[in-house]
Amino acid sequence: MLKDHAKLMQAILVSGEIIGRKKLQKMIYIAKKIDFPFQDRFQFHFYGPYSEELTTRVEELCNMGFLNEVKEKKGGYYQYRYTLTDSGKEFLSLNEVDMPCLEDCLTDMNDQNARFLELVSTVLYFDNLPKEEVAQKVFTLKSSQRYTEEEIDEAYRYIEALKVKVTQ
């Protein structure tokens, strides 16, 4: 049962700290799409792929004392910071999670802004469609973000770079 919790904890541990609920959702979704063994089911939501299961898992880890969630007032909204607690690190040391290359990929994703990760995850969500159709979906579903063709091209390049990291 806690195997999926441990995978999420490992993801947060190797990332150091993840700032933002949206960013956390996108990082796990992208990791899943590039073949890391995350089991959460995602649906397309207002900010792109979203998993209620992942949200519940985060809440459970906070309640168990394994994950630290800090809520900060940031202008007109709240932002959340996630780190592993000492208890979480201890739990992970006893329940090893083997996901080679995860740290390299998640560190890279964590260095990106949430807006870009939203685009990357949206492109991956529609990865069964031709690139032109994906671009149209992005322009339609994400019109408020005002993504450009260049940003979509960059998202495709970024996805390929992440896939290379996984195979190394």
N, C-alpha and C positions, 0 to 999 in steps of 0.2 A: 504493500500500500504506500509506504513512504518512499519508494524508489523514484517516483516522479517528483516528489518534494525534494529529494536529494539532488536530482538533476538541476532543478531550479536553483537550489542553494549553491551548487557548484558554479552555475552560470553567474550568480551574483558575486560569489567569492572571487572568481577569476577576473571579473570586471572591476573589482575594488569597491566601486560605488556607482549606482545607477540613479540618475536624477530624472524623475518624471515617470508617472504611470504609463503614459503613452509610449515613451521610449522603451521601457521595460517590455511592454506588449510587442512592440515592433521588433526588438532584438530577438526575443524568443521565437517569434513567427519566422523571421528571416533565417535564424539558425535551424529551425525545423525544416524549412524549404530547401536548405542546402545540405540536408541529410543528417543533421544531428537528431538523436532519438528522443525528441520531445513529443509527448502524446496528446497535448492539449488540442481540442477542436476549436477552430477559428471560423468566424462568420464575418462577412463584410459589414462594417459599421461606419458610423459617421467619420471617424478618423482612420479608416482603412481596416485591415484585419484586426479582429478583437476576439478574445477568448474569455468567456465567463468562468470557465474552469480555471484558467490561469489567475484571474482575479481572486477566486475562492482559495486557491492554493497559497497565494501571497497572504491573504487574511489568516489562513490557518497557521502558516509559518510565523507570522507576527504573534498570534495567540499562544503558540507553543514556546515563544521566546527565542526562536532560532533566527528571526529576521527583525532587523530594526527599521522601522518606518518613521521618518521625521517629516512632519508637515510644517511647511514654511509659507508665510504670507509673502507673495511676490507680486507687487502691484495690485491688480484687481482680482487675482486668483491665488489658489494655493498650489504649491509644488511639493512633491514627495521625494524624499531621498531614501534609497534602500541600501543597507549594508548588512552583512552577516554579523550576528552577535558572537561572543565567545562560545556560548552554548551551541550555536549553529556550527561553528568551526569544529568544536569537539565532536558533535554528531557526525559531521562529514569525515572526520579522521577515522571514525569507527565504521563508516558505511561508504566505502570507496566508490567513486563514480569515475568510470573510465571513458572519457570523451577526448581523445587526442585532438589537438588543433583548436579546441574550443576557446582557450584563452586568447590565442592569436586573433581569431575571428571576432570574438566579443569585445576585445580591447579596441580593435579597429572600429567596430560598430559604435562603441561607446564614445569614440572620438567624433562621431558624426552628430549633426543636430537632428532633433526629432522630426523636423519638417522633411529633411532628406530621407530619413528612415521611413517616414510615412509614404513617400513616393516609392522607395525601393520595395517596401512590403506590398504596396498596391500593384506594382508591376509584377511581382511574384504571384500575387493572388490570381492574376489573369494570365499566367504563363502558358496556358493552353491555347491562347489566341495569338495571331500574327502581331508583330510589333506595331503596325499601323493601327490595328484595332485596339491594342492596349493603350496607345497614345490617345485615341479618341475617348476611351473609357476614363483615362486620367483627366483629360480636358473637361469632360462632362461631369464626372463624379467629384472631382477635386477642383472645380472652377474657382472657388474662393482662394485656393492656394496659388493660383496663377503660375503653374509650372510651365516651363518652356520646353521646346523640342530638345534644346541642348541639355537641360536637366534630365530629361527622359533618357537621352543617350548616355549621360553620365551614370544614371541608375543602372542601365544595362552593363556598362563597363565595370561598375562596382560589384554587381552580382557575379560577373565572371571572375573578378579578382578574388572574391570570397571563395568561390568554388575551387580556385587554384590552391588557396591556403588549406582547404580541407583535404586535398589530395596529396599534400606534401608530407 
